[in-house]
C-alpha cells in the first residue's frame, strides 16, 4: 500500500510541476513526456529507488491497464478536438496512412527486427506490428499547445492526430495475427480465429459500439443544451466519462476498446453542432496533463535495463534503424499520393514525427502476457524509449525548421500576388 501511495504522490507531483512549467517546456528542446520519463527513471530502482516495482503485485498488468486507460482518453480527446470539417477534408491522406502506410511501416519494422535480431520470422512480425502504430499520446505533445498552433497548420496537426488516434485501434488487426500464431489457439487454424475474434468482434463490433455511444451522447448533449440544463464546463468530465464507459463496454463485448473510444469521440464530434462551442479551448491540454503523464513515470521506473543488456549492441542498432527507416521510408514511397491539401513540407514533417509510445507499450505488454516471451517487452520498450527521446528532443527544432520553410515557400507567392495561406 505504501508503494501505491508513493507512486500516486510522485505522479501527482509530476503533473503539477510540469503543468506549471508547460509554457517554458514547449519552447525548449525537451518534451513533457520525456521529462516525465526522466522522473520515472530517477525515482525507480536505478535512481533513488523510491518506486520499487518489483514489490508490486503483477506490475506489468498494472502498467498495461494504465496504458489502456491513457490511450482511450487520449484518442477520444483527439477525435473531439479535431474539427469535423478537417475529418472530411483529410479522408484521403488519413486513409492512405491507415492502410498502405501501416502495412509499409509493418513491413519495414519486420525487416529490421528480423535482419538484426536473433528471432523467428513470426516473432519479428509480431514485434514489427507492435511498433507500427503512431502513438497518440506522444504525438499530442507535439501537435498541441500554443507553439504548435502558431507554427504548424491545422491540416498537418489534424492529419497526424487523426492517424495516431485511429491506427492504435487498427493496430489490433496486425498485432493479433502473428500473436495468434504463437499461442495454442492458432495452432489448429490461424485465419478463422483471426477473422471471427479480431476482425468481426474486435474491430467491427468495436466501431459499432463507439459510433452508437458517441451519437447517443451527442444527441443527449444537444437536447440538454436546448433545454438549458447543461453547462459548458461539464464537457471535460463528460468526455472522460464517455472514454471510460465505451472502453469498458467494448471490453465486456470482447472488442478493442481503444478503437471504440476513438469511434465514440468522432461520432460525438460530428453529431454535436459544429457551430456550438461545447469544447473548451484547453480541454485536450487538461486531459494530457492529468491522464497522460503518469504512464511515462511508471514506464521510466519499470524500464528493463537487464533485458536491454541481454540484447547488446544489436538492440541499440535495431532501435536506431527503426527510427530512421520505419516511417521515413514509408512516407518517401507514399508521399506523392498523399493529397488532402498537404504540401511537400507537410509530408516531410509526417515522415519523421510518427513517434512510438503508449500504444506500442500496451501491445507489447499484452503480447508478452499472452505469449510468455520476455524478448517482446525488451525490444519494444527499448525502441519506445529511443522514440520518446529522439522525437521529444527534435520536436521544437522540427517546428522551427517547418516555419522557416513555410516562410521561404510563401515568399515568391506574395511577390506574385498569390494567397500565401495556400502554402
Phi, psi and omega per residue, in radians:
X1 nan -0.657 3.129
X2 -1.084 -0.689 3.122
X3 -1.129 -0.684 3.116
X4 -1.115 -0.806 3.123
X5 -1.103 -0.679 3.125
X6 -1.143 -0.732 3.122
X7 -1.097 -0.742 3.116
X8 -1.117 -0.721 -3.136
X9 -1.114 -0.763 -3.129
X10 -1.153 -0.776 3.133
X11 -1.104 -0.733 3.088
X12 -1.111 -0.708 3.093
X13 -1.102 -0.653 3.108
X14 -1.131 -0.762 3.121
X15 -1.042 -0.767 -3.135
X16 -1.158 -0.875 -3.059
X17 -1.123 -0.839 -3.119
X18 -1.250 -0.488 3.051
X19 -1.151 -0.684 3.123
X20 -1.203 -0.433 -3.113
X21 -1.903 0.244 -2.992
X22 -1.039 -0.680 -3.138
X23 -1.113 -0.799 3.137
X24 -1.156 -0.648 -3.141
X25 -1.134 -0.734 -3.136
X26 -1.066 -0.492 -3.133
X27 -1.560 -0.113 -3.100
X28 -1.664 -3.102 3.119
X29 -1.533 0.076 3.136
X30 -1.811 2.871 3.086
X31 -2.139 2.769 -3.138
X32 -1.102 -0.808 3.093
X33 -1.038 -0.647 -3.138
X34 -1.150 -0.706 3.116
X35 -1.181 -0.699 3.090
X36 -1.112 -0.685 3.072
X37 -1.076 -0.725 3.109
X38 -1.083 -0.671 3.093
X39 -1.111 -0.706 3.112
X40 -1.079 -0.750 3.102
X41 -1.114 -0.759 -3.092
X42 -1.150 -0.552 -3.107
X43 -1.703 -0.036 -3.127
X44 -1.522 -2.931 -3.063
X45 -1.067 -0.524 -3.128
X46 -1.505 -0.100 3.129
X47 -1.962 -2.023 -3.114
X48 -1.382 -0.136 3.113
X49 1.030 0.697 3.067
X50 -1.500 -0.775 3.110
X51 -1.627 1.686 -3.117
X52 -1.687 1.433 -3.019
X53 -1.144 -0.360 3.106
X54 -1.117 -0.400 -3.140
X55 -1.515 -0.129 -3.128
X56 -1.345 2.697 3.060
X57 -1.447 1.961 3.136
X58 0.971 1.132 -3.074
X59 -1.079 -0.630 -3.140
X60 -1.163 -0.607 3.073
X61 -1.159 -0.675 3.088
X62 -1.081 -0.812 -3.133
X63 -1.139 -0.684 3.136
X64 -1.104 -0.816 -3.129
X65 -1.187 -0.626 3.067
X66 -1.113 -0.694 3.102
X67 -1.132 -0.718 -3.135
X68 -1.090 -0.771 3.114
X69 -1.152 -0.721 -3.130
X70 -1.082 -0.803 -3.118
X71 -1.132 -0.759 -3.111
X72 -1.038 -0.803 3.139
X73 -1.174 -0.650 -3.119
X74 -1.182 -0.807 -3.105
X75 -1.211 -0.560 3.052
X76 -1.130 -0.746 3.102
X77 -1.074 -0.674 3.100
X78 -1.082 -0.839 -3.138
X79 -1.096 -0.594 -3.114
X80 -1.316 -0.616 -3.056
X81 -1.502 -0.243 -3.120
X82 -1.420 2.148 3.127
X83 -0.996 2.435 -3.140
X84 -1.026 -0.565 3.114
X85 -1.138 -0.636 3.095
X86 -1.178 -0.630 3.116
X87 -1.025 -0.738 -3.130
X88 -1.284 -0.710 -3.058
X89 -1.224 -0.520 -3.035
X90 -1.792 0.345 3.139
X91 -1.003 -0.784 -3.066
X92 -1.109 -0.973 -3.116
X93 -1.117 -0.663 -3.134
X94 -1.181 -0.743 3.111
X95 -1.085 -0.665 3.115
X96 -1.137 -0.755 3.141
X97 -1.188 -0.548 -3.121
X98 -1.423 -0.262 -3.133
X99 -1.901 -1.482 -3.128
X100 -1.119 -0.557 3.131
X101 -1.122 -0.824 3.123
X102 -1.136 -0.738 3.122
X103 -1.108 -0.687 3.115
X104 -1.141 -0.770 3.126
X105 -1.164 -0.603 3.074
X106 -1.127 -0.774 -3.130
X107 -1.113 -0.779 3.139
X108 -1.138 -0.768 -3.140
X109 -1.102 -0.734 3.091
X110 -1.041 -0.807 -3.127
X111 -1.070 -0.724 -3.140
X112 -1.159 -0.851 -3.094
X113 -1.119 -0.800 -3.120
X114 -1.173 -0.631 -3.099
X115 -1.323 -0.489 -3.022
X116 -1.863 -0.393 -3.087
X117 -2.020 2.698 -3.132
X118 -1.487 1.359 -3.131
X119 -2.325 2.784 3.086
X120 -1.292 2.794 3.101
X121 -1.001 -0.688 -3.134
X122 -1.141 -0.739 3.121
X123 -1.162 -0.642 3.084
X124 -1.135 -0.686 3.074
X125 -1.092 -0.698 -3.136
X126 -1.175 -0.846 3.136
X127 -1.107 -0.703 3.094
X128 -1.072 -0.697 3.116
X129 -1.162 -0.697 3.121
X130 -1.044 -0.641 -3.066
X131 -1.603 0.089 -3.110
X132 -1.334 -0.824 -3.041
X133 -1.085 2.479 2.985
X134 -1.387 2.281 -2.983
X135 -1.405 2.224 -3.137
X136 -1.270 -0.492 -3.081
X137 -1.263 -0.897 3.122
X138 -1.195 -0.686 3.129
X139 -1.070 -0.650 3.136
X140 -1.103 -0.581 3.109
X141 -1.185 -0.342 3.140
X142 -1.569 -0.696 -2.976
X143 -1.807 0.056 3.075
X144 -1.957 2.864 3.139
X145 1.762 2.884 -3.073
X146 -1.088 -0.700 -3.106
X147 -1.112 -0.779 3.142
X148 -1.149 -0.726 3.138
X149 -1.138 -0.530 3.129
X150 -1.348 -0.646 -2.995
X151 -1.719 -0.460 -3.054
X152 -1.997 2.356 3.138
X153 -1.231 2.760 -3.105
X154 -1.035 -0.655 -3.091
X155 -1.062 -0.651 -3.116
X156 -1.321 -0.784 3.136
X157 -1.111 -0.700 -3.136
X158 -1.207 -0.662 3.130
X159 -1.082 -0.859 -3.136
X160 -1.145 -0.665 3.139
X161 -1.153 -0.848 -3.116
X162 -1.126 -0.712 3.113
X163 -1.077 -0.862 -3.092
X164 -1.167 -0.535 3.125
X165 -1.264 -0.704 -3.077
X166 -1.461 -0.631 -3.002
X167 -1.321 -0.228 3.043
X168 -1.151 -0.747 3.095
X169 -1.243 -0.731 3.126
X170 -1.183 -0.404 3.072
X171 -1.055 -0.393 3.095
X172 -1.010 -0.617 -3.133
X173 -1.078 -0.841 -3.043
X174 -1.475 -0.421 3.087
X175 -1.241 -0.738 -3.039
X176 -1.268 -0.414 -3.119
X177 -1.114 -0.999 3.079
X178 -1.215 -0.495 3.126
X179 -1.139 -0.688 3.075
X180 -1.077 -0.606 3.137
X181 -1.173 -0.400 -3.126
X182 -1.627 -0.124 -3.087
X183 -1.937 2.759 -3.124
X184 -1.002 -0.470 -3.086
X185 -1.115 -0.536 -3.115
X186 -1.630 0.044 -3.084
X187 -1.178 -0.633 -3.090
X188 -1.565 -0.049 -3.108
X189 2.782 2.175 -3.003
X190 -1.610 -0.764 -2.929
X191 -1.277 -0.644 -3.116
X192 -1.155 -0.847 3.064
X193 -1.054 -0.652 3.132
X194 -1.136 -0.752 -3.126
X195 -1.126 -0.804 -3.073
X196 -1.322 -0.972 -3.002
X197 -1.311 -0.613 -3.030
X198 -1.697 -0.999 -3.047
X199 -1.201 -0.923 -3.040
X200 -1.356 -1.011 -3.089
X201 -1.316 -0.783 -3.048
X202 -1.226 -0.704 -3.023
X203 -1.866 -0.992 -3.055
X204 -1.102 -0.799 3.111
X205 -1.129 -0.652 3.120
X206 -1.077 -0.791 3.119
X207 -1.097 -0.732 3.138
X208 -1.094 -0.773 3.109
X209 -1.077 -0.792 -3.116
X210 -1.116 -0.810 -3.136
X211 -1.099 -0.778 -3.139
X212 -1.077 -0.805 -3.122
X213 -1.147 -0.775 -3.140
X214 -1.099 -0.715 3.134
X215 -1.157 -0.797 -3.119
X216 -1.105 -0.770 -3.129
X217 -1.196 -0.653 3.097
X218 -1.117 -0.766 3.105
X219 -1.123 -0.678 3.119
X220 -1.126 -0.677 3.123
X221 -1.154 -0.717 3.114
X222 -1.099 -0.718 3.121
X223 -1.153 -0.756 3.132
X224 -1.126 -0.657 3.126
X225 -1.185 -0.697 3.137
X226 -1.107 -0.574 -3.133
X227 -1.554 -0.052 3.090
X228 1.260 0.501 -3.089
X229 -1.883 0.157 -3.130
X230 -2.259 2.549 3.101
X231 -1.887 2.613 -3.094
X232 -1.082 -0.578 -3.048
X233 -1.229 -0.140 3.107
X234 -1.427 -0.048 -3.079
X235 -1.071 -0.704 -3.112
X236 -1.080 -0.870 -3.135
X237 -1.130 -0.611 3.135
X238 -1.150 -0.748 -3.109
X239 -1.179 -0.691 3.111
X240 -1.173 -0.752 3.125
X241 -1.097 -0.685 3.110
X242 -1.114 -0.727 3.119
X243 -1.012 -0.871 -3.070
X244 -1.208 -0.683 -3.124
X245 -1.145 -0.801 -3.123
X246 -1.191 -0.692 3.110
X247 -1.024 -0.805 -3.116
X248 -1.250 -0.691 3.127
X249 -1.086 -0.749 3.116
X250 -1.140 -0.639 3.111
X251 -1.108 -0.734 3.110
X252 -1.078 -0.635 -3.140
X253 -1.394 -0.056 -3.117
X254 1.390 0.312 -3.095
X255 -1.771 3.064 3.107
X256 -1.427 1.866 -3.081
X257 -1.166 -0.493 -3.131
X258 -1.154 -0.820 3.116
X259 -1.139 -0.656 3.107
X260 -1.100 -0.693 -3.139
X261 -1.139 -0.730 3.103
X262 -1.129 -0.771 3.133
X263 -1.081 -0.672 3.122
X264 -1.119 -0.775 3.119
X265 -1.097 -0.724 3.138
X266 -1.155 -0.776 3.137
X267 -1.126 -0.700 3.106
X268 -1.099 -0.773 -3.126
X269 -1.053 -0.772 -3.113
X270 -1.272 -0.591 -3.099
X271 -1.232 -0.700 -3.130
X272 -1.229 2.450 -3.140
X273 -0.970 2.281 -3.129
X274 -1.113 -0.527 -3.109
X275 -1.335 -0.275 -3.129
X276 -1.504 2.275 -3.089
X277 -1.650 1.248 3.084
X278 -1.284 -0.601 -3.044
X279 -1.466 2.097 3.034
X280 -1.178 2.649 -3.017
X281 -1.028 -0.623 -3.047
X282 -1.887 0.446 3.132
X283 -1.041 -0.852 -3.102
X284 -1.116 -0.655 3.096
X285 -1.086 -0.733 3.131
X286 -1.121 -0.751 3.123
X287 -1.073 -0.780 -3.110
X288 -1.056 -0.823 -3.096
X289 -1.140 -0.723 -3.006
X290 -1.368 -0.716 -2.984
X291 -1.863 -0.470 -2.985
X292 -1.521 -0.522 -3.035
X293 -1.246 -0.680 -3.104
X294 -1.000 -0.576 -3.113
X295 -1.120 -0.589 3.130
X296 -1.282 -0.573 3.052
X297 -1.109 -0.836 3.139
X298 -1.118 -0.723 3.127
X299 -1.083 -0.760 3.125
X300 -1.073 -0.665 3.138
X301 -1.240 -0.463 -3.025
X302 -1.845 0.260 3.118
X303 -1.008 2.322 -3.082
X304 -1.486 1.330 -3.064
X305 -1.039 -0.691 3.125
X306 -1.112 -0.736 3.097
X307 -1.110 -0.634 3.086
X308 -1.136 -0.684 3.109
X309 -1.099 -0.623 3.104
X310 -1.139 -0.571 3.100
X311 -1.199 -0.514 3.105
X312 1.239 -2.794 -3.096
X313 -1.110 -0.562 -3.133
X314 -1.139 -0.486 3.065
X315 -1.131 -0.748 3.108
X316 -1.149 -0.759 3.119
X317 -1.061 -0.725 3.121
X318 -1.083 -0.782 -3.140
X319 -1.086 -0.773 3.130
X320 -1.141 -0.714 -3.141
X321 -1.119 -0.685 3.118
X322 -1.135 -0.701 3.112
X323 -1.104 -0.681 -3.038
X324 -1.514 -0.325 -3.032
X325 -2.042 -0.686 -2.998
X326 -0.899 -0.972 -3.082
X327 -1.580 -0.825 -3.094
X328 -0.994 -0.766 -3.128
X329 -1.112 -0.747 -3.132
X330 -1.087 -0.813 -3.125
X331 -1.220 -0.555 3.083
X332 -1.045 -0.688 3.138
X333 -1.315 -0.718 -3.037
X334 -1.546 -0.231 -3.053
X335 -0.820 -0.876 -3.106
X336 -1.104 -0.288 -3.082
X337 -1.773 -0.009 -2.976
X338 -1.078 -0.974 3.127
X339 1.169 -2.673 3.121
X340 1.199 0.319 -3.115
X341 1.426 0.060 3.117
X342 -1.366 2.310 3.137
X343 -1.716 3.129 -2.994
X344 -1.037 -0.733 -3.101
X345 -1.177 -0.529 3.047
X346 -1.101 -0.767 -3.120
X347 -1.135 -0.695 3.106
X348 -1.093 -0.755 3.111
X349 -1.075 -0.777 3.119
X350 -1.131 -0.474 -3.130
X351 -1.214 -0.370 3.119
X352 -1.887 -0.819 -3.005
X353 -1.500 1.321 3.019
X354 -2.332 1.245 -2.977
X355 -1.200 2.724 2.997
X356 -1.832 2.377 -3.059
X357 -2.756 -2.084 -2.971
X358 -1.163 -0.595 3.121
X359 -1.100 -0.842 3.094
X360 -1.115 -0.614 3.091
X361 -1.052 -0.801 3.138
X362 -1.098 -0.867 -3.112
X363 -1.130 -0.621 3.124
X364 -1.134 -0.765 3.124
X365 -1.173 -0.671 3.113
X366 -1.132 -0.786 -3.127
X367 -1.165 -0.664 3.100
X368 -1.115 -0.729 3.135
X369 -1.129 -0.743 -3.083
X370 -1.318 -0.616 -3.061
X371 -1.686 -0.389 -3.076
X372 1.272 0.337 -3.110
X373 -1.830 1.840 -3.080
X374 -1.177 -0.398 -3.111
X375 -1.075 -0.520 3.097
X376 -1.023 -0.828 -3.137
X377 -1.157 -0.700 -3.111
X378 -1.117 -0.829 -3.117
X379 -1.202 -0.854 -3.087
X380 -1.088 -0.768 -3.122
X381 -1.120 -0.626 3.103
X382 -1.142 -0.759 3.137
X383 -1.179 -0.701 3.103
X384 -1.077 -0.793 3.106
X385 -1.021 -0.797 3.140
X386 -1.108 -0.654 -3.137
X387 -1.196 -0.779 3.111
X388 -1.058 -0.703 3.127
X389 -1.163 -0.896 -3.055
X390 -1.183 -0.836 -3.101
X391 -1.285 -0.517 3.083
X392 -1.171 -0.723 -3.110
X393 -1.273 -0.591 -3.045
X394 -1.608 -0.075 -3.057
X395 -1.078 -0.897 -3.117
X396 -1.110 -0.767 3.118
X397 -1.095 -0.725 3.140
X398 -1.086 -0.703 3.115
X399 -1.167 -0.642 3.102
X400 -1.146 -0.763 3.107
X401 -1.094 -0.714 3.129
X402 -1.070 -0.783 -3.133
X403 -1.101 -0.752 3.111
X404 -1.079 -0.717 -3.136
X405 -1.191 -0.643 3.108
X406 -1.115 -0.716 3.114
X407 -1.133 -0.710 3.138
X408 -1.140 -0.735 -3.106
X409 -1.228 -0.549 -3.083
X410 -1.468 -0.279 -3.118
X411 -1.016 -0.879 3.123
X412 -1.081 -0.623 -3.130
X413 -1.116 -0.710 3.140
X414 -1.151 -0.652 -3.108
X415 -1.217 -0.390 -3.138
X416 -1.739 0.068 3.098
X417 1.474 0.219 3.119
X418 -1.390 2.886 3.100
X419 -1.458 1.955 -3.107
X420 -1.149 -0.355 -3.100
X421 -1.135 -0.311 -3.130
X422 -1.283 -0.244 3.107
X423 -1.472 nan nan
